[in-house]
Amino acid sequence: MTTRQLQSLARQHGTPIVVVDHSVLRRNYAEFRRHLPKVQAYYAVKANSDPAIIRTLFEAGASFDVASVAEFMLVYELIKHLPPRQRQDFIWDKIIYANPTKPKETLQALDQYKPLVTYDNPHELQKIKAYAPHAGLVLRLRVANTGSQCELSSKFGCDPGEAVDLIVAAFKLGLVVEGISFHVGSQCTNFENFVQAMNAAAAVMKEARERGHEIKILDIGGGFPARYNKHVRPFSELARVINAELTRLFPPDIEILAEPGRFLVATAATAIARIIGKAIRDGKPCYYIDDSVYHTFSGIIFDHCQYPLKAFKRGKPEVSAVFGQTCDGLDTLSQSELLPDLDIEDLVYAENIGAYSNASATWFNGFPPAKVVHVNQ
Ligand SMILES: *Cc1c(COP(=O)(O)O)cnc(C)c1O
């Protein structure tokens, strides 16, 4: 989007807004598929669950990783018009329920769809047996998350040493383990994590095969880094590493899926906010905007992500502070943003803010989340 287009949308819709460019969603999805042609992409809905985003990715050919009943139903909406037989085939092709811990009510609600669900411990296995006996299983491994922006390995995944026992235990209960999955941590710029994880998964599959259980699906999870800046190496480089390991470690007929969230949506959205207050504190310009870390900029807190703020106005950059609209001190977007001298009513914008941003916006302090504007749908 050009700065002229962004300003015109802000004039038309007011502020704060989040502009989602669907041509970027389609481009990111196509890039993923082009570089990893053997891998089906299951978009991780939690990154941004806007139904229009889900629809565009669905139409582009994506499948989906969901982690709650509500997310499951958002995707199921799109496939439920299909005839029953095709719909059944569709479930595994189109949806994986990738939250390893599920309350029994969730399992009960999902069982009728015969879903593919993940697990990583014996307690979960007992629950699945009791409440969703028709589910197919995917075992989640704990793998290295070194250097990833968001760590997941302390919360999820079984130790590789326990993996085969957990597979055997599932079959003993009359369940079927279809796949192995892992997650290398979100915004994983350390490609070695993927290499190590694929090697661990291959070792587990080999041992399971020796004990009579053929695993058909490899799920390489999420973590594919969005190009927030030039320091993030291009996706093609990571894909080259992944493709080489896939060929080296796994039989050619294995089904491979991935769960990219951030990679598909981060670069597709731009937030635009308006300066609603200004002060000079200790000689530093301080700006107050009509969005906040409780709203579109929630990724600063929850996602450990910084979004450089830019002004449409030109001028000599000065180190400035930017605060959100709420009455809380935590609501600080930046203590050192380079901005020209701005006035109340001027606009600022932040690019690459499509993932883990408005998805975790709240109504804190009575301020509603920013309006989402879809373009090139
Ligand atoms: C959040 C999540 C993803 C998406 O991760 P990204 O880093 O956004 O690609 C994928 N799989 C699972 C199980 C997740 O929880």
The ligand as a MOL file (V3000), in Angstrom:
LIG
                    3D

  0  0  0     0  0            999 V3000
M  V30 BEGIN CTAB
M  V30 COUNTS 15 15 0 0 0
M  V30 BEGIN ATOM
M  V30 1 C 0.7730 -20.4560 17.3620 0
M  V30 2 C 0.9670 -21.7630 16.7080 0
M  V30 3 C 1.3830 -21.8250 15.3780 0
M  V30 4 C 1.7430 -20.6060 14.5530 0
M  V30 5 O 3.0120 -20.1720 14.8730 0
M  V30 6 P 3.7300 -19.0230 14.0200 0
M  V30 7 O 4.9970 -18.8070 14.7570 0
M  V30 8 O 2.8300 -17.8470 14.0150 0
M  V30 9 O 3.9570 -19.5690 12.6540 0
M  V30 10 C 1.5010 -23.0640 14.7990 0
M  V30 11 N 1.2230 -24.1950 15.4820 0
M  V30 12 C 0.8240 -24.1720 16.7570 0
M  V30 13 C 0.5200 -25.4500 17.4480 0
M  V30 14 C 0.6950 -22.9680 17.4240 0
M  V30 15 O 0.3230 -22.9550 18.7020 0
M  V30 END ATOM
M  V30 BEGIN BOND
M  V30 1 1 1 2
M  V30 2 1 2 3
M  V30 3 2 2 14
M  V30 4 1 3 4
M  V30 5 2 3 10
M  V30 6 1 4 5
M  V30 7 1 5 6
M  V30 8 2 6 7
M  V30 9 1 6 8
M  V30 10 1 6 9
M  V30 11 1 10 11
M  V30 12 2 11 12
M  V30 13 1 12 13
M  V30 14 1 12 14
M  V30 15 1 14 15
M  V30 END BOND
M  V30 END CTAB
M  END
